[in-house]
């Protein structure tokens, strides 16, 4: 699979403890991205952050460290990323989704 030089970056900002049907939300997103044959997905666990409720989440505070920020990043064509959006609408209660242009420098498969 080759991506064009101009792709799109989809970022999904959620909490580590967010779930859907008994599984981690980030895991469900990655599984769906694979089902849709998207180029790939990466889950990144943050060490500190806050969201819509302005509550700080940090690994430094033991009581709050159970729900660290998580970002799922996926780069592909705009059309293919748009195929994931209805699923995100269905499964996300809280969080933020952004899409921006991305210049693809290198992508190798096989």
C-alpha positions as CSV (number, residue, x, y, z in Angstrom):
1,X,0.0,0.0,0.0
2,X,1.3,3.4,-0.9
3,X,0.0,6.7,0.5
4,X,0.1,9.8,-1.5
5,X,2.6,12.5,-0.5
6,X,-0.3,14.6,0.8
7,X,-2.3,12.6,3.4
8,X,-4.4,13.4,6.4
9,X,-3.7,12.9,10.1
10,X,-6.6,11.9,12.4
11,X,-6.0,12.3,16.1
12,X,-8.4,11.0,18.7
13,X,-8.0,12.3,22.3
14,X,-9.5,10.1,24.9
15,X,-8.9,8.8,28.4
16,X,-7.1,5.5,29.1
17,X,-10.0,4.2,31.2
18,X,-12.6,5.0,28.5
19,X,-14.3,1.8,27.4
20,X,-16.8,0.5,24.8
21,X,-18.5,-2.9,25.1
22,X,-16.2,-3.9,27.9
23,X,-12.9,-3.2,26.1
24,X,-10.6,-0.2,26.1
25,X,-11.9,2.4,23.7
26,X,-8.4,2.9,22.1
27,X,-8.3,-0.8,21.5
28,X,-11.7,-0.8,19.8
29,X,-10.6,2.2,17.6
30,X,-7.5,0.4,16.5
31,X,-9.4,-2.8,15.7
32,X,-11.9,-0.9,13.6
33,X,-9.2,1.0,11.8
34,X,-7.7,-2.3,10.8
35,X,-11.1,-3.7,9.7
36,X,-11.4,-0.6,7.4
37,X,-7.9,-1.3,6.0
38,X,-6.5,2.0,7.1
39,X,-2.7,2.4,6.7
40,X,-2.0,2.0,10.4
41,X,-2.8,3.3,13.9
42,X,-0.6,4.3,16.9
43,X,-1.8,4.6,20.5
44,X,0.2,7.1,22.6
45,X,-0.2,7.3,26.4
46,X,0.3,10.8,27.8
47,X,2.1,11.5,31.0
48,X,0.0,14.6,31.8
49,X,-3.0,16.5,30.4
50,X,-6.5,17.8,31.0
51,X,-9.6,17.9,28.9
52,X,-13.1,19.4,28.8
53,X,-13.6,19.1,32.5
54,X,-10.2,20.9,33.3
55,X,-9.2,18.0,35.7
56,X,-5.5,17.4,35.6
57,X,-4.4,13.8,34.9
58,X,-0.8,13.1,35.7
59,X,1.3,10.1,36.6
60,X,2.7,12.1,39.5
61,X,-0.6,12.1,41.4
62,X,-1.4,8.5,42.4
63,X,-5.1,9.1,42.7
64,X,-5.5,10.4,39.2
65,X,-3.0,8.2,37.4
66,X,-5.6,5.6,36.5
67,X,-7.0,7.7,33.7
68,X,-4.1,9.0,31.7
69,X,-4.6,10.8,28.5
70,X,-4.4,8.7,25.4
71,X,-4.0,9.8,21.7
72,X,-4.8,7.5,18.8
73,X,-3.1,8.7,15.6
74,X,-3.9,7.4,12.1
75,X,-2.5,8.7,8.8
76,X,-4.3,7.9,5.5
77,X,-6.2,9.6,2.8
78,X,-9.1,11.9,3.8
79,X,-11.6,9.5,2.2
80,X,-10.4,6.5,4.2
81,X,-10.3,8.5,7.4
82,X,-13.8,9.7,6.9
83,X,-15.0,6.1,6.8
84,X,-14.0,5.8,10.5
85,X,-15.9,8.9,11.7
86,X,-19.4,7.3,12.0
87,X,-17.9,4.6,14.2
88,X,-16.2,7.3,16.4
89,X,-19.6,9.1,16.7
90,X,-21.1,5.9,17.9
91,X,-18.6,4.9,20.5
92,X,-17.2,8.2,21.9
93,X,-18.9,9.8,24.9
94,X,-16.2,12.3,25.7
95,X,-13.0,13.2,23.9
96,X,-11.9,15.2,20.9
97,X,-11.2,14.3,17.3
98,X,-9.0,16.4,14.9
99,X,-8.1,16.0,11.3
100,X,-5.3,17.9,9.6
101,X,-3.2,17.8,6.5
102,X,0.0,15.7,6.8
103,X,2.9,15.5,4.4
104,X,3.9,11.8,4.1
105,X,7.6,11.5,3.7
106,X,8.0,7.7,3.7
107,X,5.6,4.8,4.1
108,X,6.8,1.3,3.3
109,X,4.9,-1.9,3.2
110,X,6.3,-5.3,2.4
